[in-house]
Amino acid sequence: MKKYIGVLFFCFALLGNSSSTYGVNSEMVTLYNELKNVEVDPNRTASVENIYIHRDVATFHLEKGTIYFFKPASISGNIHVTGALFIGDGTFSFTPSTEFEWEQVTRFYKKELFENQTFKQKINILFIRFADSTFIELEKKLFFYTASPTKAIKERKSYCERYILEKRNENVIYGILSSLRMNIKDGYFYAHISKENTVPVFFIYNPNNKEEVEFQNRVSELNYLRQTINQFHKQDDYEKVINFDEENKFFVFINHYRIDIQIESNGDFYATATITFEAIRNHVTMINFLIFSKLNINKVLDSDGSALPFIKEEKSSKLIIFLDNPLRKGDSATISVSFQGKILKKEWDCFYCKSSIFWYPRYGWSNRATYDLTFKVPQRYECISVGEKIDEKKEGKYKISRWVQETPIINAYFNLGLFKTYNINVEGVSPITVFMSEKGHRKISEYLIYHRVTFDKNIEEQIGADIANCIKFFTNLFGQYPYEKLYITELPFKYGKSFTGFILFPWYNFKILTDSGYSEIVRAHEVAHQWWGVSVGSKTYHDVWIREGFSQYAGLLYLQWILQDSKRFFEILDEWKEQIFTNRKYLIRNGVEAGPIWLGYRTVTSETEGDYSLIVCKKAAYVLHMLRNIFIDLKTMDEDRFKNMMQDFFKTYKGKDASTEDFKRIVEKHYGEDMDWFFEQWIYGTDIPTYKFSHNILEKADGKYLIQYRVVQEDVPDDFKMYVPMTIKFKGNKSICLRITVDKPIVEFTLPSLLKPEKIIFNDFNSVLAKVKYVKYE
């Protein structure tokens, strides 16, 4: 590809409502469909007896049966067989590479299915698709004969393919095609394993994923969705002890987006995204973007204006673009994608995007790029976007505004509506602008009055002041607010969104102020995302607790500060703790136990719905609370060490992505101790202790006292360790506070005292996520 020499503006040609859109005819599109609709090859049938297939940590033992290979495909002049169906008897065995993933799979399956930390399942049907050496390996061990596939064989193949054709699942055909076309040696491998009348499980080896090995099961008998139970690196990587934080499996890095958007009064949406990127691997011939499933792709052009072939199947979020010429590592290229569709929803004279992340073609987990956004909208509407507005003009019935973001950011977003503007100027705080929909708020007010719900007037002023206070508080706690301005607007939903210098609050947060503190927490949570999530990002899905847990706890800290109400602070901590314990109790008794924080989005499965909010947000917030209490000087209650640690972490990773290990290193730097034990227990583990606390007061002959203490630690491993604060209260409002190291099943100690204690509080300040039971000293 040559250097991009022109731009496209509003290319909106329609291609109709076909099940798939392919752009232009090409060999790659034809090949994709050939691989997708592959048939059984009548000339490659074989009897099987005692054959093994080994793929990383999985073994398929085909004891006895018949295997039916699929017809070969020609790719770059080479013939490749890419699939087979085995019917017979066999065994699938799978041994997770890490203790972490071993514990994860045991949450979902009965112990009878395991032997020496190996999951085992009988095979009656094995459906495999591959782009590796599978056929070459098996061909040497088999004798082929000719046999036309029976109706039963075709039906079983068709059933297995439904899990591939389900568009919400990972695109298996893309995995096969990319491995073959890019000459990847340890190519893609997909296996569908089932016993007769039993829902299947799936094993996948995808060399293009950072965590190459994946074990899945079926979400529900009502659909063909697959869900991930295990995902981890290939065994060879663990043996080499590579730095997984620095490993990069992406094909390209997006440097810049120029997006031209046109929006009509009825919400019709048209756009052209011109994307500049750099290859970070050799022989890049195809790129898999993600885009909102209901958006239609009109065309894809290279920098010369020549049409590129692509595939975007109906109701699919995958957009596969094929490049004319392979890119080598370091090569730069530009493509433009024209798209349109029903992505906007109109409410109360405002438009809201149905997908805040994929309203334009995205690539990678958290690719940071610069943006140049131009919006062409009806004159009566105001458009708000990330970046700096550098130009605005009228053209006919439209208003055209241009927004430029020169510093690379993770994501871009916009909002459109009839807004009334409120400017909040507070000394020492970046300018804040609040955009509100007056018509929308009239409608909400009518609804609230009808349902006898009170609401606050002049809420925009209160919100503006609240946001300014949030910025002041977080600047003191975390470091300087990272952006030059902040726009605030609203969403007609129950959740908020935070982008670079741009926050959307749920509508009720604009209309109702409650005395429960949750309105303040919601607002402060989204403001805290400007530090955690927007500025400091997460390296992988494992690390999202840094943005979610930090922001959740920041919201609670703000509530404590602004209301000067520690009682409500601890009440909410207790509520979160109760939710964690109740969920855990429920799951242990009736289903799948909640997973660890480090699972990230994988905490949510069909059997653990709601765990993302509970574990990755609230439990992670509690973990930060525990760290705060470990850092506090109990004699002076000084918190400078914790504050310095948080500021150092923010300063170090501002504008970058951080991992859990990155945060651990900063914690260790400021605490002066190896913190492996803490992170293993609370981020990578799920154990929560129960403490049975008792004490005995002995009066000595001289009128002084000895207090005997005993802590019994239960529900955790014997070496589980925590520093637990204990407050001893005396008459005259006197008290002392000290830390007790609990690192074994029973901890006993004796302390002298001049005065007789009136009250002893174990685990004061809710410092440890634990159950505390006060029992009689015996």
ZINORTA-V457551 format. One record per backbone hydrogen bond with DSSP energy under -0.5 kcal/mol. CO is the residue of the C=O (numbers start at 1). NH is the residue of the N-H. E is the energy in kcal/mol with one decimal. If there is no record, write none. Layout:
co: [CO/CO]
nh: [NH/NH]
e: [E/E]
//
This chain:
co: [10/19/21/22/22/26/27/28/29/30/31/32/33/35/39/40/41/42/44/45/46/48/51/53/53/55/57/58/59/59/60/60/61/61/62/63/64/65/66/67/67/68/69/73/73/75/78/80/80/82/83/84/85/86/87/89/89/90/91/91/92/93/94/94/98/99/100/101/102/103/104/105/105/110/111/113/118/119/121/122/123/124/125/126/126/127/128/129/133/134/135/136/138/138/139/142/143/145/150/151/152/153/154/155/156/157/158/159/160/161/161/162/166/170/171/172/173/174/175/176/177/178/179/180/183/185/188/189/190/191/191/192/193/194/194/195/200/201/202/203/204/204/205/205/206/210/212/213/214/215/215/216/217/220/225/227/230/232/234/234/235/236/237/237/242/243/243/244/251/251/253/253/255/256/257/257/258/259/259/260/261/262/263/264/268/269/270/271/272/272/273/273/274/274/275/276/276/277/278/279/283/284/285/287/287/289/290/292/293/294/296/296/299/300/301/302/303/306/309/311/312/313/317/318/319/319/320/321/327/328/331/333/334/335/336/337/338/338/339/340/341/341/343/345/345/347/348/349/350/351/352/358/362/367/369/370/371/372/373/374/375/375/376/377/378/382/384/388/388/391/393/395/397/398/399/399/400/401/402/402/403/404/404/405/409/413/415/416/417/417/420/422/423/424/424/426/431/432/433/433/434/434/436/436/437/438/439/440/441/442/443/444/445/446/447/448/449/452/456/458/458/459/460/461/462/463/464/465/466/467/468/469/470/471/472/473/474/474/475/484/486/487/488/489/491/491/493/497/499/499/501/502/503/503/504/505/506/506/507/507/508/511/512/514/517/518/519/520/521/522/523/524/525/527/528/528/529/529/530/531/531/535/536/537/540/541/543/543/544/544/545/545/546/547/548/549/550/551/552/553/554/555/556/557/558/559/560/560/565/566/567/568/569/570/571/572/573/574/575/576/577/578/579/580/581/582/583/584/585/586/587/596/597/599/600/601/603/605/608/610/611/611/612/612/613/614/615/617/618/619/620/621/622/623/624/625/626/627/628/632/633/633/638/639/640/641/642/643/644/645/646/647/648/649/650/653/656/658/659/660/661/662/663/664/665/666/667/668/668/675/676/677/678/679/679/683/689/690/690/691/691/692/693/694/696/696/698/700/704/705/706/706/707/708/709/710/711/711/712/714/717/722/722/723/724/725/725/726/727/727/728/729/729/730/730/731/734/736/738/740/740/741/742/745/747/749/751/753/755/759/760/761/761/763/764/768/771/773/773]
nh: [12/314/312/24/310/30/31/32/33/34/35/36/37/38/71/42/44/147/69/145/67/65/62/55/60/58/95/55/61/93/53/62/63/91/51/50/89/48/87/46/69/85/41/75/80/78/75/73/82/130/70/128/68/126/66/63/64/123/61/93/121/59/96/119/102/103/104/105/106/107/107/108/109/113/114/120/115/94/92/124/90/88/194/86/128/192/84/190/137/138/139/140/141/142/142/144/47/45/154/155/156/157/158/159/160/161/162/162/163/164/165/166/169/172/175/176/177/178/179/180/181/182/184/183/185/187/131/205/129/193/203/127/201/124/125/198/218/193/216/191/206/214/189/207/209/212/206/232/204/229/230/202/227/223/219/217/215/213/237/238/239/240/241/242/244/246/247/247/280/281/255/278/370/276/259/372/274/261/374/272/376/270/378/267/264/341/262/339/260/274/275/337/258/276/335/255/256/333/253/330/285/327/323/289/321/319/362/295/315/342/298/340/338/308/336/305/5/302/322/320/21/316/291/320/289/321/311/287/284/331/279/277/303/275/301/273/298/299/271/296/269/343/354/347/352/350/440/418/347/416/345/292/290/369/409/257/405/259/403/261/377/401/263/399/381/417/415/390/404/402/400/398/379/395/377/401/393/375/390/391/373/388/406/371/369/386/384/351/382/419/436/434/425/426/432/429/486/424/435/488/422/436/420/438/441/442/443/444/445/446/447/448/449/450/451/453/452/454/459/461/462/463/464/465/466/467/468/469/470/471/472/473/474/475/476/477/478/479/479/431/433/503/435/505/493/507/507/504/501/502/487/499/489/505/497/491/509/510/510/511/512/456/514/517/521/522/523/524/525/526/527/528/529/530/531/532/534/535/535/533/536/537/533/658/543/544/546/547/547/548/549/550/550/551/552/553/554/555/556/557/558/559/560/561/562/563/564/565/569/570/571/572/573/574/575/576/577/578/579/580/581/582/583/584/585/586/587/588/589/590/591/599/600/602/603/604/605/608/611/614/615/616/616/617/618/619/620/621/622/623/624/625/626/627/628/629/630/631/632/634/637/638/633/643/644/645/646/647/648/649/650/651/652/653/654/656/537/539/663/664/665/666/667/668/669/670/671/672/673/679/680/681/682/683/684/598/771/692/714/693/773/712/775/710/698/708/706/703/700/753/698/708/751/696/749/694/713/747/692/690/720/724/742/725/740/763/764/738/729/761/736/758/759/733/734/734/730/728/726/724/742/743/722/713/711/709/707/705/757/729/762/727/764/766/767/770/691/693/775]
e: [-0.7/-4.3/-1.9/-1.2/-1.5/-2.1/-2.5/-2.7/-2.2/-2.0/-2.7/-2.1/-2.1/-0.8/-3.0/-0.7/-1.8/-2.5/-2.3/-2.8/-2.8/-2.0/-3.4/-0.5/-2.9/-2.5/-2.0/-2.6/-0.6/-2.5/-2.1/-0.8/-1.1/-2.1/-2.4/-1.9/-3.1/-3.3/-2.7/-2.2/-0.6/-2.2/-2.8/-0.6/-3.0/-2.0/-3.3/-2.7/-0.5/-1.9/-2.4/-2.6/-2.8/-2.3/-2.6/-1.2/-1.9/-3.1/-3.1/-0.5/-2.3/-2.6/-0.6/-3.0/-2.1/-2.5/-1.4/-2.3/-1.7/-0.6/-1.0/-1.3/-1.1/-1.9/-2.0/-2.9/-2.1/-2.2/-3.2/-0.5/-1.3/-2.0/-2.0/-3.3/-0.5/-2.9/-2.2/-2.9/-2.7/-2.4/-2.9/-1.1/-1.5/-0.7/-0.8/-0.5/-0.5/-1.7/-2.2/-2.3/-2.2/-2.4/-2.6/-2.3/-2.3/-2.1/-0.8/-1.0/-1.1/-0.8/-2.7/-1.3/-1.7/-1.1/-1.6/-2.1/-2.8/-2.9/-1.5/-2.2/-3.0/-1.9/-2.4/-0.9/-0.6/-1.8/-3.0/-3.0/-2.2/-0.6/-2.0/-2.3/-2.5/-2.5/-2.4/-1.6/-0.9/-2.9/-2.7/-2.4/-0.5/-2.4/-2.3/-0.5/-1.8/-0.8/-2.7/-2.2/-2.7/-2.8/-2.1/-2.6/-2.6/-1.2/-2.5/-2.0/-2.3/-2.5/-1.1/-1.1/-1.8/-1.6/-0.9/-1.4/-1.1/-0.9/-0.7/-0.6/-2.7/-0.8/-0.5/-2.3/-2.2/-2.6/-0.5/-2.0/-3.7/-0.6/-2.6/-2.0/-2.8/-2.4/-0.5/-2.1/-2.2/-1.6/-3.0/-3.0/-2.5/-0.6/-0.7/-2.7/-2.5/-0.5/-2.1/-2.5/-1.7/-2.4/-2.5/-3.1/-0.7/-2.1/-2.8/-0.8/-2.7/-2.7/-2.7/-2.0/-0.7/-0.6/-0.6/-2.1/-2.7/-3.3/-2.4/-1.8/-1.0/-2.5/-2.6/-2.5/-1.6/-2.0/-2.4/-0.5/-3.0/-0.6/-2.4/-2.3/-2.5/-2.6/-2.9/-2.6/-0.6/-3.3/-2.3/-2.9/-2.9/-1.1/-2.6/-3.8/-0.6/-1.6/-3.1/-0.5/-2.8/-1.2/-0.5/-1.5/-3.1/-1.1/-2.6/-3.0/-2.5/-0.6/-2.7/-2.4/-2.9/-2.0/-3.3/-3.3/-0.6/-2.1/-2.6/-3.4/-2.0/-1.9/-2.6/-0.8/-2.4/-2.5/-3.4/-2.1/-2.3/-2.6/-2.5/-0.5/-2.5/-2.8/-2.1/-1.1/-3.2/-2.7/-0.6/-1.9/-2.4/-1.6/-2.9/-3.5/-3.2/-0.9/-2.4/-3.4/-0.6/-0.6/-2.1/-2.1/-1.9/-3.5/-0.5/-3.0/-2.4/-0.5/-3.3/-0.8/-2.2/-2.0/-2.2/-2.3/-2.4/-2.3/-2.0/-2.7/-2.8/-2.2/-1.8/-3.5/-1.5/-0.5/-0.5/-0.8/-1.5/-3.2/-2.4/-2.3/-2.6/-2.9/-2.2/-2.2/-2.3/-2.4/-2.2/-2.8/-3.0/-2.2/-1.8/-1.8/-3.7/-1.1/-0.6/-0.6/-2.4/-2.9/-3.4/-2.7/-0.7/-2.2/-0.6/-3.0/-0.6/-1.8/-2.1/-3.6/-2.4/-0.5/-2.5/-2.7/-1.5/-0.6/-1.5/-0.7/-2.8/-1.9/-0.5/-0.5/-2.0/-2.6/-2.1/-2.9/-2.8/-1.9/-2.2/-2.9/-1.1/-1.8/-1.6/-2.7/-2.4/-0.6/-0.6/-0.8/-2.5/-0.8/-2.7/-2.8/-1.5/-1.1/-1.8/-0.5/-0.5/-2.6/-1.8/-1.0/-0.6/-1.4/-2.3/-2.4/-2.5/-2.0/-1.5/-2.8/-2.4/-1.9/-2.1/-2.1/-3.4/-2.1/-0.6/-0.9/-1.3/-2.4/-1.9/-2.3/-1.9/-2.3/-2.0/-2.5/-2.6/-2.6/-2.2/-2.4/-2.6/-3.1/-2.4/-2.1/-2.7/-2.6/-2.8/-2.5/-1.7/-2.3/-2.7/-1.4/-2.0/-2.0/-2.1/-1.7/-0.6/-1.0/-1.6/-1.7/-3.4/-0.8/-1.2/-1.1/-2.2/-2.3/-1.3/-2.0/-2.1/-1.9/-1.8/-1.9/-2.2/-2.1/-2.6/-1.9/-1.9/-1.9/-1.2/-0.9/-3.2/-0.6/-2.1/-2.2/-3.1/-2.0/-2.3/-2.4/-2.2/-2.2/-2.3/-2.6/-2.5/-1.8/-0.9/-2.4/-3.0/-2.1/-2.0/-2.4/-2.1/-1.5/-2.5/-2.8/-2.0/-1.7/-2.2/-2.5/-0.5/-2.1/-2.9/-1.8/-2.5/-2.0/-2.3/-2.4/-1.9/-0.5/-2.6/-0.7/-3.3/-2.4/-2.6/-2.4/-0.5/-3.1/-2.8/-1.7/-3.4/-2.6/-3.3/-0.6/-2.4/-2.3/-1.7/-2.2/-0.6/-2.7/-2.6/-2.0/-1.9/-0.7/-2.8/-0.6/-2.7/-2.0/-1.4/-2.3/-0.6/-3.0/-2.0/-3.3/-1.5/-0.5/-0.7/-0.5/-3.4/-2.9/-3.0/-3.1/-0.8/-0.7/-1.8/-3.1/-2.8/-3.0/-3.0/-2.9/-0.5/-3.3/-0.6/-2.4/-0.5/-1.0/-1.4/-1.4/-3.5/-2.9/-0.6]
//
